[in-house]
Amino acid sequence: MSEANLPGSDGGSERRPGFRAAGASVSRIVAPIVARHGGGVLARLKSDWAAIVGPELAGSIWPEALARGGTLKLRVLSTKALEIQHRAPSVIERVNLFFGREAVTRLALVQGPLPLAQTPSSRNAARPLAATEAAALDRQLSDIGDPELRQALDRLGRAVLGTGDR
């Protein structure tokens, strides 16, 4: 049986049996979906976010969606929402400078926790207490009768003493 006689063959064009690259077909299917959800712009924003807005702002805001009109939806920590609202023109300018065109025209802020886990800074990490500090803390807590309260105050005291600049 020749290739021209294979089922589904048009007989005029050459068909090769076996696998064909799916990339072209997949891109035709996926392109409208990607464009509808902000396209490659949002993916690049998320991957280069800290470089675009700087590490200080990147710890407080995260890009969630990009609408067709250029509205960038940002997830913002509740404690930083007012500050980010005031710095919105700067954020828009940084994003547009990164892309070299006007990709974002306005921001829509949504308060809430960021999707990525925050990495604790080394400045906030508690150091082990020196023997004299631990002994002084134990002396201060020795008069507390409630064991749960004593344990809670011990944890608090170690955290405060361990993070303070002494």
HELIX and SHEET records of a PDB file:
HELIX    1   1 GLU A    3  ASN A    5  5                                   3    
HELIX    2   2 GLY A   23  ARG A   36  1                                  14    
HELIX    3   3 GLY A   39  SER A   47  1                                   9    
HELIX    4   4 TRP A   49  VAL A   53  1                                   5    
HELIX    5   5 PRO A   55  ALA A   58  1                                   4    
HELIX    6   6 SER A   78  LYS A   80  5                                   3    
HELIX    7   7 ALA A   81  HIS A   86  1                                   6    
HELIX    8   8 ALA A   88  PHE A   99  1                                  12    
HELIX    9   9 SER A  122  ASN A  124  5                                   3    
HELIX   10  10 ALA A  131  LEU A  141  1                                  11    
HELIX   11  11 PRO A  147  THR A  163  1                                  17    
SHEET    1   A 3 ILE A  61  LEU A  66  0                                        
SHEET    2   A 3 THR A  71  VAL A  76 -1                                        
SHEET    3   A 3 ARG A 106  GLN A 111  1                                        
END                                                                             
